């Protein structure tokens, strides 16, 4: 199982850090945004091989995604959640959204400072390219965190 810490209560928000970091970086980065925002249960995860999470069996990015997906299912059994991911965490977040569009409400991937909301309806997704032009994003329906 992956190591994590949880802060707050309410809607689920999975927070994923980038390579060579651990959950502490994201706590320092994200928690100030929630000082005046209640209603979010923030789960800060150490990705496999980072911080206090074990590395065993993780060789590829697909292995990493599989391990985080298993954690997600165990942590949010049939509960919807949003995701914030930075760098490698943003790629994992997008993979989770692709694998489980029924559970991922939306998210904010941060790839080296380039932020964009994701979370379009499953019927408007194209693998590797996000939403098709003109599709409705979760953020427009109020599903993604207002950060």
N, C-alpha and C positions, 0 to 999 in steps of 0.2 A: 504494500500500500504506500501511496505517496504521502509525504509529510505536508501538513498544511496548518494554518492558523485561521481562525474565524473571528470576524469582528462584526458587530451589529446584528440586526434582525430584520426580517422582511423578505422582499424578493431576492432570489438567489443571483449572485454575481460572482462568477469565477474569474480570478485575476492571475494571469500567467506572465512570468518574467522572461527576459531574453537569455541568450547563451552566456555562460560563465557567471551568472548571477544567482541569486536565490530569492525567496519570498520577501526578504527584508527590504530589498531595493524597491519592490512594488508597494510595500506598506508605506515607505517614506514618500513615494511619488504619488500614490493614489489617496491615502487616508486624508490628507488636507482637503481634498475635494468633498469629503463627506462630513466635515465638521458642521455644516449647516444643512445637511441632507439626511433625513431619516428614512427608514423604510427599505434599506438594503442590507442583506446578509452577505458580507464580503468574505470569500474564501480565497486566501492567498496560498498558492501551491508552490512547493519546490518541485520543479520538473525532474524527471529521472536523471540521476547522476549529478544533481545540483543540491547544494545545501544538505539537508538530512534525508533526502530520498535516495533509495538504492539504485544502482546502475544495472544490476544483473539482468541479462537478457535484452538489453537495449543496445542495438548496433546501428540501426538505421533510423531515419526520421519517421518511417512508418511504424517502427517499434515504439518510438517515443509517443506518437499519436495513439497507438493502441493502448499503451499504458495509461495515458491521460483519459482516454475514452472509457476505460474500465473504471478509473477513479470517478469519473463523472457519473456513470451509471450507478455506482455504489453510493455516491454522495447525494445525488439528485434522482432518486428512483421515481421516474415518471413525473418529475417536477420541472417546469420550464425554468430557464436561467438565461442570463446575459453574460457576455464575456468581455473582459478587457485583456488584450494581449500586446506585449511589447516585443518587437524584433522576432526571434524564434517563437515566442509565445503567440505572436499574431498569426503565424503560419499554422500553429497547432489550433488556435481558435477557429481559423477558417476551415481547417480539416474537420473539427467537431461540428461546425455548422453544416458542412456538406454531408457528414455521416448521419447526423441526428437533427434534421431540420424541424422535426416534430417537437424537439425540446429546446432548441436554441432560439431565444426570442430576438436576439440581435447582439451587436457588440461594437467595440471600438478597437480595431487593430491599429497599432502604432508601429510602423516599419521605418525606423531611423528618422523619426520626426514627421512622417507622412501619415496623417490620420484620415480615416474614412470610415463611415458607418457601413456595416454589412447587415444582411438579414432580410433579403428579399423573399417573397413568397416562394415555396418550393417549386411551383409550376412555372416560375420565371427564371430559375437558376440555370446557368450554363457552367459546367465544371471548369474550374480554373480561371473564370472570367467574371464571376460575381453575377450581378443582376443584368438582365437584358434591358436595353433602353426602353423607357416608359413603364417599367415595372414598379410596383409599390414596395417601398422599403419598410421594414419594421419600424424604423425611426419615425416615419411619416404617420404610422398608426399609433405611435406613443409607446412602442415596445422596447426601444433601446434606452439605456440610461441617459438622462439629460445631464451631461457633464460640461 
